[in-house]
Amino acid sequence: MTLMGDAAARNDEERQRVRAAMSRLQDNKAEQSNGARTVLALADESGISRQRLYEHHSDLLNEFKVTVGYGPVAANAEALQRQLAQARDHNQELAAENTQLRSKIRTLSAVITELTHDTSGDNVVVSMARKHPGR
């Protein structure tokens, strides 16, 4: 499986764990936490760190908060989440471009080295005629 496939599989598995934990907390059937309807309890119940929940499963956190009575998530928080997702996508694009540019640099460096070696053996001196005689 590819690295991206591994990450997607991990993400899907975590989402299932979070949904199951949300259901247990809502049904007052906690197994791994104190049963409180908090993000900390959700993290404990799902076995996923709070940081990872916030970074990778914020939509599920928002759903949980609304369901347990935290109230609707502020619009600016949702906008920030969209910005974060866009920034991550842009970061991936830049990383891919960086990889391509590094490859081009290696290729061009090899060409320069080869050309330098080719011309260093001959060391031909070409005399240039003056354009303005007498100066």
Protein Blocks (a to p, Z undefined) as FASTA:
>chain_A
ZZklmmmmmmmmmmmmmmmmmmmmmnopafkbgoiacfklmmmmnopafklmmmmmmmmm
mmmmmmnonopadfklmmmmmmmmmmmmmmmmmmmmmmmmmmmmmmmmmmmmmmmmmmmm
nopacddddfbghZZ
